[in-house]
Amino acid sequence: MRLIVLALIQSILLCGGQMFMKLALKAMGPVSWTWSFVLCQLLNWWWLACGVSFTAAGVLWMYILKHWSFSQAYPLSSLAYVFGMIAAMLVFHEHIAWTQWIGILFIMAGCYLVAN
C-alpha cells in the first residue's frame, strides 16, 4: 500500500512538472537569442515550478527504486498518464475522446494488477 501512495505522489509531481512546463512555454512568447529574452525566462515562475516539481519527483523516484523491486515500481509510474489526462481536461480545457478514457481504465487496471 505504501508503494501505491508513493507512486501516486510521484506521478502527481511528474505530471505537475509537465503541466508547469506547458504553462511556461505558453508564457514564453517567440524565441530570440537576446539577453532580454533570457532574463524574461529567468523571471518566469512557471519554469521554477517546473524544476521544483521535476526535482521532487526525481528524488521520490530514487527512494521508490531503492526500496521496491523495479518490476513493481516502474509500471506504477504510468499513473502519470492518468493525471496528465485529468490535467489536460481541467487545466488546459482539452477534449478527451472516449477511446482515451478506455485507455486510462486499462492503465489503472494494469497498475492494480501489478501492485497486488
C-alpha positions as CSV (number, residue, x, y, z in Angstrom):
1,M,0.0,0.0,0.0
2,R,2.9,2.4,0.8
3,L,4.3,1.8,-2.7
4,I,1.0,2.8,-4.3
5,V,0.7,6.0,-2.2
6,L,4.3,7.0,-3.0
7,A,3.8,6.2,-6.7
8,L,0.7,8.3,-6.7
9,I,2.6,11.3,-5.2
10,Q,5.5,10.8,-7.6
11,S,3.1,10.6,-10.6
12,I,1.3,13.8,-9.5
13,L,4.7,15.6,-9.2
14,L,5.8,14.3,-12.6
15,C,2.5,15.4,-14.2
16,G,2.8,18.7,-12.4
17,G,6.3,19.3,-13.9
18,Q,4.9,18.6,-17.4
19,M,1.9,20.9,-16.8
20,F,4.2,23.7,-15.4
21,M,6.4,23.3,-18.5
22,K,3.5,23.7,-20.8
23,L,2.4,26.8,-18.9
24,A,6.0,28.2,-19.0
25,L,6.1,27.6,-22.8
26,K,2.8,29.3,-23.3
27,A,4.1,32.3,-21.4
28,M,7.4,32.3,-23.2
29,G,6.5,34.0,-26.4
30,P,8.7,33.9,-29.5
31,V,12.2,32.7,-29.0
32,S,15.0,35.1,-29.6
33,W,18.6,34.8,-28.5
34,T,18.8,38.1,-26.7
35,W,19.6,39.0,-23.2
36,S,16.1,40.4,-22.6
37,F,14.6,37.0,-23.7
38,V,16.9,35.1,-21.3
39,L,16.1,37.5,-18.5
40,C,12.4,37.1,-19.1
41,Q,12.8,33.3,-18.9
42,L,14.7,33.5,-15.7
43,L,11.8,35.6,-14.2
44,N,9.2,33.2,-15.5
45,W,7.9,31.5,-12.3
46,W,6.4,28.6,-14.3
47,W,10.0,27.4,-15.0
48,L,10.8,27.4,-11.3
49,A,7.6,25.4,-10.5
50,C,8.6,23.0,-13.3
51,G,12.1,22.5,-11.9
52,V,10.9,22.0,-8.3
53,S,8.2,19.6,-9.4
54,F,10.6,17.5,-11.5
55,T,13.3,17.5,-8.8
56,A,10.9,16.4,-6.1
57,A,9.6,13.6,-8.5
58,G,13.1,12.5,-9.2
59,V,14.1,12.3,-5.5
60,L,11.0,10.4,-4.7
61,W,11.6,8.1,-7.6
62,M,15.1,7.3,-6.3
63,Y,13.6,6.4,-2.9
64,I,11.0,4.2,-4.5
65,L,13.6,2.4,-6.7
66,K,15.9,1.9,-3.6
67,H,13.1,0.2,-1.6
68,W,10.9,-1.7,-4.0
69,S,11.5,-4.0,-6.9
70,F,11.8,-2.4,-10.4
71,S,9.2,-4.8,-11.7
72,Q,6.6,-3.4,-9.3
73,A,7.7,0.3,-9.2
74,Y,8.2,1.0,-12.9
75,P,4.7,0.0,-14.1
76,L,3.2,2.3,-11.4
77,S,4.9,5.3,-13.0
78,S,2.3,5.0,-15.7
79,L,-0.1,6.6,-13.3
80,A,1.3,9.9,-14.5
81,Y,-0.6,9.4,-17.8
82,V,-3.8,9.3,-15.8
83,F,-3.1,12.5,-14.0
84,G,-1.9,14.0,-17.3
85,M,-5.2,13.3,-18.9
86,I,-7.1,14.9,-16.0
87,A,-4.8,18.0,-16.2
88,A,-5.4,18.2,-19.9
89,M,-9.1,18.3,-19.3
90,L,-9.2,20.5,-16.2
91,V,-6.3,22.9,-16.7
92,F,-6.0,23.2,-20.5
93,H,-9.7,22.5,-21.3
94,E,-8.9,19.9,-23.9
95,H,-11.5,17.5,-25.2
96,I,-10.8,13.9,-24.2
97,A,-12.2,11.2,-26.5
98,W,-13.9,8.1,-25.1
99,T,-11.2,5.9,-26.5
100,Q,-8.7,7.8,-24.4
101,W,-10.8,7.2,-21.3
102,I,-10.8,3.5,-22.1
103,G,-7.0,3.6,-22.3
104,I,-6.9,5.3,-18.9
105,L,-9.1,2.5,-17.5
106,F,-6.7,-0.1,-18.9
107,I,-3.7,1.7,-17.3
108,M,-5.4,1.8,-14.0
109,A,-6.4,-1.8,-14.2
110,G,-2.8,-2.7,-15.1
111,C,-1.5,-0.7,-12.1
112,Y,-3.9,-2.5,-9.8
113,L,-2.7,-5.9,-11.1
114,V,1.0,-5.0,-10.8
115,A,0.5,-3.7,-7.3
116,N,-1.2,-6.8,-6.0
